[in-house]
Amino acid sequence: MTETAPSDKIPLTVHLPAELAVRLKKAAESRNRAPADLVAELLDKYLPSAASGPQQKGRIPYT
């Protein structure tokens, strides 16, 4: 298996419902961005980082 730098791009195909795909395309156009860039930004923002490590179960974080 080859290692890739964080800046390298790996192709990924995502199948979305038609209505969601249209909304994504319109949102990207309104921001003058490519839909793929918007998807990458959303995934980066909302998916947990792999580097965060395992989470402890049963503990509720209080702030």
C-alpha positions in Angstrom: 0.0 0.0 0.0 1.4 3.4 -0.9 1.2 6.3 1.5 -0.2 9.6 0.3 0.5 13.1 1.6 -2.6 14.9 3.0 -2.5 17.3 0.1 -2.8 14.4 -2.5 -6.2 13.8 -3.9 -7.8 10.4 -4.1 -10.8 9.9 -6.4 -14.1 9.1 -4.7 -17.5 8.6 -6.2 -20.5 9.5 -4.1 -24.0 8.6 -5.2 -26.5 11.2 -3.9 -30.3 11.4 -4.3 -31.2 13.6 -7.2 -32.7 16.4 -5.1 -29.6 16.6 -2.9 -27.3 16.6 -5.9 -29.3 19.6 -7.4 -29.1 21.4 -4.1 -25.4 20.8 -3.9 -24.8 22.0 -7.4 -26.8 25.2 -6.8 -24.9 25.9 -3.5 -21.6 25.4 -5.3 -22.6 27.7 -8.2 -23.8 30.4 -5.7 -20.3 30.3 -4.1 -18.5 30.2 -7.5 -16.9 26.9 -6.5 -16.8 23.4 -7.9 -19.3 20.9 -6.4 -16.4 18.6 -5.5 -14.7 21.3 -3.5 -17.9 22.0 -1.6 -18.3 18.3 -0.8 -14.7 18.1 0.4 -15.2 21.1 2.6 -18.4 19.7 4.1 -16.8 16.3 4.7 -13.8 17.8 6.3 -16.0 20.0 8.6 -18.5 17.3 9.7 -16.6 14.0 9.7 -14.5 13.2 12.7 -10.7 13.2 12.1 -9.0 9.9 12.0 -6.2 11.4 14.1 -8.6 12.1 17.0 -8.2 8.5 18.2 -10.7 6.2 19.8 -13.4 7.8 22.0 -14.2 6.6 25.4 -17.7 5.1 25.8 -19.8 5.9 28.8 -18.3 9.3 29.6 -20.2 12.5 28.9 -18.0 15.4 28.2 -19.0 18.5 30.2 -17.9 21.9 29.3 
